[in-house]
Amino acid sequence: DRHGFTPLPFHVEHRNIVENDPSERVSAEASVLSSRVHYYSRLTASSDRLLSPPDHVIPCPEELYVYSPLGMAFKVIGGDGGAKNPSIITIFAIWNTMMGTSILSIPWGIKQAGFTFGIILLLSMGLLTLYCCLRVLKSPKSIPYIDTSDWEFPDVCKYYFGKFGQWSSLVFSMVSLIGAMVVYWVLMSNFLFNTGKFIYNYAHNVSMSDTEFGTNGSDRVICPFPDTGDHGGNCSSGISGLYLSDDDNNNNNNNYYGNDTSDTAVFDRWWSKTNTVPFYLIILLLPLLNFRSASFFARFTFLGTISVVYLIILVTLKAIRLGFHLEFHWLESTKFYVPEFRLLFPQLTGVLTLAFFIHNCIITLMKSNKHQENNVRDLSVAYLLVGLTYLYVGVLIFAAFPSPPLSKDCIEPNFLDNFPSSDVLVFVARTCLLFQMTTVYPLLGYLVRVQMMSQVFGKHYPSFFHVFTLNIVIVGTGVCMAKYYTNIGSIIRYSGATCGLALVFVFPSLVHMISQKRRGELSWPSAIFHSLLIVLGVANVAGQFFM
């Protein structure tokens, strides 16, 4: 408009409106205003200001809606609808959004691929996902003769592929959300268990004895799962007999010494990482999932940034104290070192697909960028920062892992598990992450509920029974995984490869090729390159099941 910004869409169908009041309806006045704006938009091109809509046609700020990356509409409550962020704010917003639980599994992924090949894959996946993200960002602008200023990627998929494109993009977004909720439940069970164990041991003067395999000294490193393939596979047989599993540790009183070993045995029975703690979380989190609005928890999103910064500081301190332990064996493993190239590398690519995944909300994030002409540069810088963060944490943890006496194969999918519960610095990290995930988990559940209920029932809170049933299913899935399969690295790689197949590789490539073909600009190199991206996406999923 004449004021220098494009108004956000303000008229949407009732089934897509997210409001605290489930009886919210689109007013007749809003419908008339919508029709007038669309009429004026068809009178002239965007570069011609002579026939721009008059002031009485532009809706007031209280009638504006913004769209989430998953196709829902959120009403703007106050604030300046035309407020824009400088590039530095946009870059760190993307960095903060992309940083998640995947950072805990990067060292394990590098170990699975081999140190050298892992670094190569991390850089390569960062570049590929960045390119596909740019394709997503530019996809609405490639559609001619239609105002796509309020479109999200599901709308683009619907334009090119019909209902199949819209629904499939939403389904794969759900896969990423529910996968994240499962990982969160496993991690929260882990963090709550270790936090409670630290507090109990400190209060009762209970310490782990040296019979648990690990290093000695103030910066103790342990290997809790050395003899199973569930937590890394291909463990070195030379030290396999020296380890105890987590459940064995919980049931073996000889691992402890203190004032009252019988009390310790009772505590271990009622405070088990897999048998009891995942169920304790139900008491806290299930009621929070049933809130109509998640706005209260959104206020704590800044904790994610604090947690990541603290993790970086923690990794740096541990690396300084432990030093580097590296030997390069290119194709064969040794007793303490893994080869530089391993056939398990698809496990890292699956993790990295989710680690670099922001494609379903990048259009929304970049809309607030003050200088739209810098979108490509700012997105590239954000990806660079994310890649450097992952590289820093992954390389330092892998290099500093004390080999010998421990094998590099002992690196856990959650690298914090390689430090005992008595480690004060790691205790602080677990506590911060536990509180942060407790506030983020209801937000993820809220997004899942809004998507599913709005699409199936036409409103995001049809009844308490509907919402409670959905939450029971989600929580039950998390509890089952926390009890029977605690390898977050595998959960992340399966969900990352699955949602990435559609939203990272297939749909962005197909949309770009179709738009080029319709403009008569599709060349053989472009067709071959983007077809190869699709093949890589399919191979990434297949590799999770065969490697």
N, C-alpha and C positions, 0 to 999 in steps of 0.2 A: 504494500500500500504506500501512500504518500509519506508515511512516517518512517519508512526505511526498513520495515521488517514485514515478513509474511506471517499473518495470523495463523495460529494453530487450528486444526479442525475442531469444531465445537458441536457438531451434530453427528451422533452415532446411533445405531440401533440399540434398543434397550438391552438386548441380550449381551452386548459387549461393554456395557457401562459398569464400572466398578465403583460402588458407592457403599457407604455404611448403611444407608437406608435401602433395603431390598425392593421397596416399592417405587423407587425412582423411575420417572418416565421422562421422555423427551417432550418438552413443551411445544405447543403449536407455534409460539413465537420463534423458538429456536429453529423449527423446521422452515418457517418463512425466511428467516435470516440466512439459513443455509442455501435455500434456493436462490436468493438474491445474489449471494457471493458467487455461486457457481455461474449465474447468468452473466455477471460482470466479467468473470474470468474468461468467458468465451467471446466477449466483445472485442478483446484486444490482446495482443501478445504481451508477455511480461515486461518487455522493454519499452512499451508504449505507455506513458503515464497519463495520457489525455483522458482515457476512460477508466481510470482506476476507481475502485468502489468508494463512494462518499462515506463520511464519518458515521452516518446513521446505519449503514449496512454492516460495518465492522462490529463484531460482537464485543461486549465488555469482557474484561479479564475474568470475571466470575463465571462466564459462560464458556471458558476455554477448556479443552481437554488435551492431554498428552497421551501418546500411545506407548505402551511398554513393548519390549522386543518380542513378546509372545502374542501380540495381536489384541491385547486388551486396552481399554481406554480408562485413564485415570483423570478425574476432575482436578483442575488446578485450584487450590485453596489459597487465595491471596497471592501476593508476590507480583513481580513484573513479568508478564508473559514474554516480553522481548529481551529479557536479560540474557547476556551471552558471556561465556567464559573465555579468558585469554588462552593462548596455546599451552602455556605451562600447566594450567589447571586441567585442561583437557587431557594432556599427556599423562599426568599423574592419576587422573580419574580412571583412565584405561588401565594403567599399571596396577592400581589398587583393585579394580574389578577383576582383572585376569589372575592376580595372585590368589592362590587358594591352597587347598590341601595337597595339590600335586607337588608342591615344593618339597614336601616331606619324603616323596618317593623318587625324586630325581637321582640321589646317590645310588639307590638300589637299581634304578633303570640303567644308569651308566655301568654299574657292575654287571648287569645282565648282558649288555652289549659289548662290554670291553671298554677299557678306559679311552683308548684312542678313537675307536669306532663310535663310542658313545658321544664324544665331543663333536665328531663330524655329523652324527645324526641330529644332535641338538641344534646345531647351526643350520643344517639343511631343512629340518622341520620348521624352524622359525621362519626361514625365508619362504617356504612353500605355503605355510598357513598365513603369512603376511600377504602374499600375492592373492590368495583366495579371499582373504578378508577385504582387500581392495576391490576385488570383483563384486563382492556383496555390497560394499559401500557405494559403488558406482552404478549398481544394477537399476535403481529406480530412474536415474537420469537417462538411461538408454532407451526408455519407452517413449515414443513420440506421441504428440497430440493429446496427451493425458496429463492432468495435474497430479504428479506423484509426490508432492511435497510432504504429504502426511502418510506416505506408504512405509511399511516395514517389509522385511524380506519375505514373510509369509504371503503378503499381498502380491509381491513380485512373482513368487512361485505360483500363486493362483492365476495370475495373468497369463503365464506361459503354459502351465500344466493343468489348469482348472482346479476342481475341488481336490484332486489327488495331490497336487503340489502343495495346496494350503494345509490339508490335513496331515500329510506326511511330514512337512516341516515342523508342524506343531507337535506331532508325535515324537519326533527325534529330539525336539527341545525338552519334552517331558522326560525322555530317557536320560538326558544330561542332568536334569533337576533331581529326579528320583535317585539316580546313581550317586549324585553329590550327597543326598540325604542319607543314603546307606553308608557311604564313607564317613560322614559326620557321626553317625551313631556308633560305628566301630571305633572311631578315634575318641569320641567322648567317653565311651566305656573304658578305653585304654587310659586316657588322661585321668578320669575319675578314680580308677583302680590305683594307679601309681601315686596320685595325690593323697588318697586315703592311706595308702601303705606308708608313704613318707611321714605323714602326721602320726600314725600309730607307732611306727618304729622310733620316732623322735621322742614321743611321750613316754614310751615304755622302755627306752634304752635298748632296743632290739636292733641288731646289725646282721647283715648277711655275712656268712662265713666265707672263707677263701675256697670252700669246696665248689662254689659256683665258678664255672670256667670264665676267666677274664683276666684283665691286667690288674696290677696292684697300683697303689698310690692314690693321690687325691683325685686325679682325673681317670677314674676307673672306666674301662670299656668292657662290655660283656658280649657274649654270643649266645642268646637265649634259645635259638632254634638252629642248631648246627647239623642235625642228623635227619632232617626232613626236607623233602622237595617243595613243601608248601610255601616256604619263605625264602625261596631263592633258587633251589635246585642245584644239582651238580656240586654238592658240598665236598670239600676235601675229606677223603676217607682217613687221612692220617691222624685226625683229631676227633673223629666222629664219636668215639666212645667216651669222651670226656665231658659231654654236655648233658644237661637235663632240660626237658621241656618245661613250659610254663606251668602246666597242671602238676607235673612232678614236683616242681619247686613249691607249689602251694600246699602239697600234701606231705612234704618231707620235712619233718621238724628238725632234722639234723643240720639243715642249712642255716639254722638260726641259733644264736645264743643270747640269753637275756635273763631277766629276773624270774620269768614265769613262762616256761615253754608250753604249758597246757593252755594258758590264755592265748598264746600265739597260734596254737593249733585251732582253737575256736574261731579266732579272727580270720584265719586263712579259709576256714570252711564257709564263713558267711560273707567273706569279702574276696570273691574269686573273679578274675578278669572275664571269664566266659560263662560261669554258671550263675552268678548272682548280680553283679554290677550292671550288666545290660538291662536287667529287669528293674533295678532301682531307678534307672533313668526314666522309665515310663511314668512314675509318680510325678516327676518334675515337668517333663516335656509334653505329655499327652494333653493336659489341660491347656497349655499354652497354644497348642495347634488349633484349638477350637475357638480362639478369639475371632470375632468378626473382622477386626482390623489389626494389621501388623505394624501400624505406624509407630507404636511405642518402641518396638525392637529396631526399627530403622534408624533410631537415634544413636545406636551403638555400633554402626557400621565402621566408624573410625577405628574401632578396636582391631580390625583386620590389618590396618596399616601399622599399628603399634606392634602387633604380634609378628609381622614379617620383619620389621626393623629389628626387633629383639632377636629373632632367629638368626638374622645376619650377624649381629653382634656375638651371639652365642657361638656360631660356627667359627667366627674369626678367633675368639678366645680359645676354643678347643684346638684349633689348628696350630695356634702359637704354642700351646702347652704340650701338645702331642708330637709336633713336628711332622715332617713328610716321610712316608714309607712307600716308596715306589720302586718297582722293578718291571722291565718291559720284556714280556714273553709273548711273541706275536701270534702264535697259533696253538700253543699247548699250555695248559695250566700247570702250575707247580703246587707244592704243598700249601703255600701261603699266598700265592698270587694267581689271578685269573688271566687268561690270554687277552691280547689287545683287540681281537676280533672274535665274537662269539655268535653262534647261530641263534641265540635267544634274543637277538636285537629287536624283533618285532614287539617284544614286551616294552621296550623303551619307546618305540614309535607310538604305541597305543597310549602310554602315559603322556607323551608330549602332545598328542592330538588334543587331549583335554586340557593340558597345561597351557597351550596357546589358543584355547577356544574362547572366542568372544564374538563370533560371527552372528549369533542370534540377537545381539543387542548393540552392535557397533553403529548402526544407522541412528539409533536413538542417542547414543553418547556423542556422536559427532554433530548432531543438530545444534547442540549448545555451543559449538565452537564459534568464537567471535569472527574469525577470519576463515571463511569456508574455502578460500583458495589454498589454504595451507593444510587441508585435511590429509592429503597424501603424506606430506612431510611429517605432520604431527603423529599420525598413526604409525609411520615407520620408526620414528624416535621412540614411541611407546613400546613397540615390539622389541626394539633394540635394548631398552632398559629391562624389559621382562626377560629376554634371552640372557643378558648379562647376569641378572639376579639368579636365574636357574643355574647358569654355568658356574657362578661363584660358589653357590652352596654345594652343588653336585661335585665339583672338582675338589674343593677343600675337604669335604667329608670323606670322599674316596681316598684322597692322597694322605690324609692324616690318620686314617684307620690303622691301628698299630699291627702291622704285619712284618715279622712275627711279634708276639706269639699267636695272634689270631689270624685266621684266613680272611682274605677279602670277601670270600663267599659268605661270611657271617653278616655282612651289611644287610640290615633289615629294610622291608618296604616302608616302614616308618623309622627313619634313622634315629629318632629319639629313643626307640626301644633298645638301642645299643649302649645306652647309658643307664645305670642302675637308678632305682627310685630314690636312693639316698643322695643323689647328686643335686645340690641346692640350685645351681644355675638351671639345670634341666627341669627341676621342680617348678621354678618360676615360669619357665616356658610352657610347661604343661598346664599350669593353673591359668595363665593368660589365654591360651588356646581353648581351654575348656569353657571359660566364661564367654569368649568371643563366639564359639560355636553354639553355645546355648542361646545366644541372641540371634544368630543367623539362621539356625534351624527352623524356627517358626516362620521366618520370612520365606524360606524355600517352600515350606509347606503351604504357605499362603498363595504363592505363585502357582503351585501345582493345583490347589483347590480352585483358584480363579479360572485357570485354563479348562480343567475338566468339567467343573460344574456349569460354567458359562456355555460351553459347547454342547453339553448333554441336556441340561435342564433350562438353559436360557437365563440363569441368574447365578451369581457366584456363591450365594448362601441359601439354597433352596429350603433347607431345614436343618435343625441340629442333628437329626438322625442321619441324613445324607453325609454331612460333614464328618460326623463322628465315625461312621463306617469307613469312609475314605481314610481318615487318620489312623484307624485301627490297622488297616491294611499296610499303610506306609510304615508305621511303627513296628508292626509285626515282622515286616521284611527286614528292617534294621536290626531287630533283636535276633532274628534267626542268623543273619550274617555275622553279627558280633559273637554269637555262641559257637557257630560251626565253621565259619570261614573268615578269619580275621586279617587276611592278606589284602591290605588296602591297595597295594600296587596292582594286583590282578583286578580288583573291582574297578579301579580307575582306568586301567587299560582297556577292559572290555567295554565299559560305558563310553569312554573317550573315542575308541575306534568305531563304535556303532553310531553314535550321534555325529561324529566327524565324517562318516561315509556320506551322509546326505548333506549336511549343512556346511562342511568344509570343502569337500572335493566334488561331489556329483552335481548338486544344484547350481553352485556358482559357475562351474565350468560349462554346464549345459545352457544356462541362461546367457552367458557371454557368447557362446558359439551361435545360439539361435538369433540373438540380437545382431551379431555381425552378419549372419547370413541374410537376414531381412533387409539390412542396409547394403547388401552386396559387397561387404568388406571381408568376408571370411576367406582366409588363405590356407593353403595346405600346412605350412608350419604351425599356424595357430590351431588348426584342427587337430594336428598330431600331438601338439604339446598339451592341449586341454583334455584330449582323450587319454593321454598318458596319466594325467592327474586323476582321472576317474579310475583307471586301472590301479594306480597306487592306493587309492582309497579302498577299493575292493580287496587288494592284497593285504592292506593293513588289518582289515577285519579278519580275513582268512588266517593271517599269521598268528592272531591271538589264540586260535584253536589248535594250531599245529605246531607251535613253538613253545 
